[in-house]
Amino acid sequence: MKFSKYHALGNDYIVIDPKNLSGELSETDIRAICNRHFGVGSDGILCGPNESDSCDFSLKIFNPDASEAEKSGNGLRIFSRYLWDQSLVSYDEFTIETKGGVVNSIVGKDGLTVSVGMGKVRFTHESNLESEPIPEIIKIKNREFTYYLANVGNPHCVILLDDVTPSLAKEYGSIIENDTRFLNRTNVQFVKVIDKSSIQIEIWERGAGYTLASGSSSTAAASVVHALGLCKSTIDVHMPGGVIGIELDSAFFATMTGAVRKICEGEISSEVLNLL
């Protein structure tokens, strides 16, 4: 099974072209490949390109726990770079169909930067459209948090605090992700506003755990702070893995821009799939 591996600010994904598969990846296969001790190790698998009736390409995104993600900002940047490396796209805009909606993507010079139109951000997890973020309360262990919902094609829970740390995300992230009020679980962002143009976030990613960077999380967090009047429409999102730029228009259509780096390519032995 041939693969390519990339990272986007420390958020790493394995790309597998379906043409190199004899059949669909099973949940056991996905967990084994993503395992950092017994497999290649990654924050997920990007399975594509697939055919699409409405877009240039289609993509399936799998978390390390084998659940399928609707959308991943970093994953989409990585997949866009992979398409560029395979000479399937150039520097012109192209479209990618995901489970969480259609995105437009543009690869920057030398493939080191990619911009993705993430679509319209909604401040709800439901199908109805909320015009603004609504504060809600959640009590976890010994703390009470005020959170705001956001939807970037996948669900997010945005929590604003005076200070954020990796230990905070690791202590409370999993509990919030799996809280019963979130019917399809949720991604969690702990957010500190630095100034009108920048924020800092720590991320607990649904199905993956603590994550160094996330494009969809950056988009959700930036949208909430802008809607609350805390930041301007162009925001630098600082994460442990690096910085992603988010631009929002008046209707909350978001464009995300960030770095991508290729790590390696190779072939996964069939022995890997028999270990777990």
C-alpha positions as CSV (number, residue, x, y, z in Angstrom):
1,M,0.0,0.0,0.0
2,K,1.8,3.2,-1.2
3,F,1.4,6.3,0.9
4,S,2.6,9.9,1.2
5,K,2.9,11.7,4.5
6,Y,2.7,15.5,5.1
7,H,2.2,17.8,8.0
8,A,0.5,21.2,8.3
9,L,2.0,23.0,11.3
10,G,2.6,19.7,13.1
11,N,-0.8,18.2,12.3
12,D,0.3,15.2,10.2
13,Y,-1.8,13.1,7.7
14,I,-1.1,10.1,5.5
15,V,-2.4,10.4,2.0
16,I,-3.5,7.2,0.3
17,D,-4.7,7.2,-3.3
18,P,-7.7,4.7,-3.7
19,K,-6.1,3.4,-6.9
20,N,-3.4,1.9,-4.7
21,L,-5.9,-0.1,-2.6
22,S,-7.4,-3.5,-3.4
23,G,-10.5,-2.6,-1.4
24,E,-11.8,0.0,1.1
25,L,-9.8,0.6,4.3
26,S,-11.4,-1.1,7.3
27,E,-11.6,0.5,10.7
28,T,-8.9,-1.9,11.9
29,D,-6.6,-0.9,9.0
30,I,-7.1,2.8,9.7
31,R,-6.3,2.4,13.4
32,A,-3.3,0.3,12.7
33,I,-1.8,2.7,10.1
34,C,-2.3,5.8,12.3
35,N,-0.9,4.1,15.4
36,R,2.4,5.9,16.3
37,H,4.0,2.8,17.8
38,F,2.8,-0.1,15.6
39,G,2.0,1.8,12.3
40,V,3.2,4.8,10.3
41,G,1.7,7.2,12.8
42,S,-0.5,10.2,12.0
43,D,-3.4,12.4,13.0
44,G,-5.5,10.8,10.3
45,I,-5.8,9.4,6.7
46,L,-6.7,11.3,3.6
47,C,-8.2,8.9,1.1
48,G,-8.3,10.5,-2.4
49,P,-8.6,11.7,-5.0
50,N,-12.0,10.2,-5.6
51,E,-14.3,11.1,-8.5
52,S,-17.0,13.7,-7.9
53,D,-20.1,14.6,-10.0
54,S,-19.9,18.3,-8.9
55,C,-16.3,19.0,-8.1
56,D,-12.8,18.5,-9.5
57,F,-12.0,16.0,-6.8
58,S,-13.6,14.2,-3.8
59,L,-11.9,13.4,-0.5
60,K,-12.6,11.0,2.4
61,I,-11.0,12.0,5.8
62,F,-10.5,9.5,8.6
63,N,-9.6,10.1,12.2
64,P,-7.1,7.9,14.1
65,D,-10.1,6.2,15.8
66,A,-11.4,5.3,12.3
67,S,-14.3,7.6,12.5
68,E,-14.9,9.7,9.3
69,A,-14.5,13.4,9.6
70,E,-16.7,15.8,7.7
71,K,-13.9,18.3,7.1
72,S,-10.4,19.1,8.1
73,G,-8.7,22.4,7.2
74,N,-5.2,21.1,7.6
75,G,-6.1,17.9,5.9
76,L,-7.5,19.9,2.9
77,R,-4.3,21.9,2.7
78,I,-2.3,18.7,2.7
79,F,-4.5,17.0,0.2
80,S,-4.2,20.1,-2.1
81,R,-0.4,20.0,-1.9
82,Y,-0.5,16.2,-2.7
83,L,-2.6,16.9,-5.8
84,W,0.0,19.6,-6.8
85,D,2.9,17.2,-6.2
86,Q,1.1,14.6,-8.4
87,S,0.7,17.3,-11.2
88,L,-3.1,17.0,-10.9
89,V,-3.4,20.7,-10.3
90,S,-1.3,23.8,-10.9
91,Y,-1.7,27.3,-9.3
92,D,-5.3,27.7,-10.5
93,E,-8.2,27.4,-8.1
94,F,-9.9,24.0,-7.9
95,T,-12.7,22.4,-5.9
96,I,-12.8,19.5,-3.5
97,E,-15.9,17.7,-2.3
98,T,-15.9,16.6,1.4
99,K,-18.6,15.1,3.6
100,G,-18.8,18.6,5.2
101,G,-19.3,20.5,2.0
102,V,-17.4,21.8,-1.1
103,V,-14.2,23.9,-0.7
104,N,-12.2,25.9,-3.1
105,S,-8.4,25.6,-2.9
106,I,-5.4,27.4,-4.3
107,V,-1.8,26.2,-3.9
108,G,0.8,28.9,-3.4
109,K,4.2,29.3,-5.0
110,D,6.4,26.2,-4.6
111,G,3.5,24.4,-2.9
112,L,4.6,25.5,0.6
113,T,1.4,27.5,1.3
114,V,-2.2,26.6,0.5
115,S,-5.4,28.7,0.9
116,V,-8.7,27.0,1.3
117,G,-12.2,28.6,1.2
118,M,-13.8,26.8,4.1
119,G,-17.3,28.0,3.4
120,K,-19.8,29.8,5.6
121,V,-19.4,29.4,9.3
122,R,-22.7,28.8,11.2
123,F,-23.0,29.3,14.9
124,T,-24.9,26.1,15.6
125,H,-24.5,22.3,15.3
126,E,-28.0,22.0,13.9
127,S,-29.2,22.6,10.3
128,N,-30.8,25.9,11.2
129,L,-28.7,29.0,10.8
130,E,-27.9,31.1,13.8
131,S,-27.0,34.7,13.1
132,E,-24.7,35.1,16.0
133,P,-22.9,33.0,18.7
134,I,-25.0,32.2,21.7
135,P,-23.3,31.7,25.1
136,E,-24.0,28.5,26.9
137,I,-22.7,27.0,30.1
138,I,-21.0,23.6,30.7
139,K,-19.8,22.3,34.0
140,I,-16.9,19.9,33.9
141,K,-15.3,18.5,37.0
142,N,-14.4,21.5,39.2
143,R,-14.9,24.2,36.5
144,E,-17.6,26.0,34.7
145,F,-17.0,27.1,31.1
146,T,-18.9,29.4,28.8
147,Y,-18.9,28.1,25.3
148,Y,-20.1,29.0,21.8
149,L,-21.1,26.6,19.0
150,A,-19.7,26.9,15.5
151,N,-20.0,24.7,12.4
152,V,-17.4,24.7,9.7
153,G,-18.9,21.6,8.1
154,N,-17.9,19.8,11.3
155,P,-18.9,20.7,14.8
156,H,-16.9,23.0,17.2
157,C,-17.2,24.1,20.8
158,V,-15.3,27.4,21.3
159,I,-14.4,28.4,24.9
160,L,-12.9,31.9,25.6
161,L,-10.5,32.2,28.5
162,D,-7.9,34.6,29.9
163,D,-5.2,32.0,29.6
164,V,-4.9,28.7,27.7
165,T,-2.4,25.8,28.1
166,P,-1.9,22.3,26.6
167,S,-2.7,20.8,30.0
168,L,-6.0,22.6,30.1
169,A,-7.0,21.1,26.7
170,K,-5.8,17.6,27.7
171,E,-7.6,17.7,31.0
172,Y,-11.0,18.9,29.8
173,G,-11.0,18.3,26.1
174,S,-12.0,14.6,26.0
175,I,-14.8,15.1,28.5
176,I,-16.3,18.0,26.5
177,E,-15.9,16.2,23.2
178,N,-18.0,13.3,24.5
179,D,-20.6,15.3,26.5
180,T,-24.1,14.0,25.6
181,R,-25.3,17.5,24.6
182,F,-23.1,17.1,21.5
183,L,-24.9,14.5,19.5
184,N,-22.1,13.8,17.1
185,R,-19.3,14.7,19.6
186,T,-17.4,17.9,19.0
187,N,-14.0,19.5,18.4
188,V,-13.0,21.8,21.3
189,Q,-11.0,25.1,21.2
190,F,-9.8,26.9,24.2
191,V,-9.2,30.5,23.1
192,K,-7.3,33.5,24.3
193,V,-7.7,36.9,22.5
194,I,-4.2,38.5,22.2
195,D,-5.3,41.6,20.4
196,K,-7.7,42.7,17.6
197,S,-5.8,40.8,15.0
198,S,-4.6,37.7,16.8
199,I,-5.7,34.9,19.1
200,Q,-4.1,31.9,20.7
201,I,-5.8,28.5,20.8
202,E,-5.3,25.1,22.3
203,I,-7.2,22.3,20.5
204,W,-8.8,19.0,21.4
205,E,-9.8,17.4,18.2
206,R,-12.7,15.0,17.9
207,G,-11.5,11.5,17.2
208,A,-7.8,12.5,17.4
209,G,-7.2,14.1,20.8
210,Y,-4.7,16.9,21.6
211,T,-3.6,18.5,18.4
212,L,-0.8,20.9,17.6
213,A,-2.8,22.8,14.9
214,S,-6.1,22.6,13.1
215,G,-7.5,24.6,10.2
216,S,-11.2,24.0,11.0
217,S,-10.6,24.8,14.7
218,S,-8.8,28.0,13.7
219,T,-11.7,29.0,11.4
220,A,-14.3,28.3,14.1
221,A,-12.4,30.1,16.9
222,A,-11.7,33.1,14.6
223,S,-15.3,33.3,13.5
224,V,-16.6,33.4,17.1
225,V,-14.3,36.1,18.3
226,H,-15.0,38.2,15.2
227,A,-18.8,37.8,15.6
228,L,-18.4,38.8,19.3
229,G,-16.6,42.0,18.2
230,L,-13.4,41.0,19.9
231,C,-11.3,40.8,16.7
232,K,-11.2,42.2,13.2
233,S,-12.1,40.1,10.1
234,T,-8.5,39.2,9.4
235,I,-7.0,37.1,12.3
236,D,-3.8,35.3,12.9
237,V,-4.4,32.1,14.9
238,H,-1.5,31.1,17.0
239,M,-1.2,27.4,17.9
240,P,1.7,25.2,19.3
241,G,2.4,24.1,15.7
242,G,2.4,27.5,14.1
243,V,0.2,30.2,12.8
244,I,-2.8,30.0,10.4
245,G,-4.4,33.1,8.8
246,I,-8.2,33.4,8.7
247,E,-10.1,36.0,6.6
248,L,-13.8,36.4,7.1
249,D,-16.2,38.4,4.8
250,S,-19.4,40.1,6.0
251,A,-21.4,36.8,5.6
252,F,-18.8,34.8,7.5
253,F,-17.4,32.9,4.6
254,A,-14.0,32.0,5.8
255,T,-10.7,31.6,3.9
256,M,-7.8,29.8,5.7
257,T,-4.1,30.1,4.7
258,G,-1.3,28.1,6.1
259,A,1.9,26.1,5.5
260,V,2.2,22.5,4.3
261,R,5.4,20.4,4.3
262,K,6.0,17.0,2.8
263,I,7.6,14.4,5.2
264,C,8.0,11.2,3.2
265,E,6.5,8.7,0.9
266,G,6.8,4.9,0.9
267,E,5.0,1.6,1.1
268,I,3.1,0.2,4.1
269,S,3.8,-3.5,4.7
270,S,0.8,-5.9,5.0
271,E,2.3,-7.0,8.3
272,V,1.2,-3.7,9.8
273,L,-2.4,-4.5,9.2
274,N,-2.1,-7.8,11.1
275,L,-0.8,-6.4,14.4
276,L,-3.9,-4.7,15.9
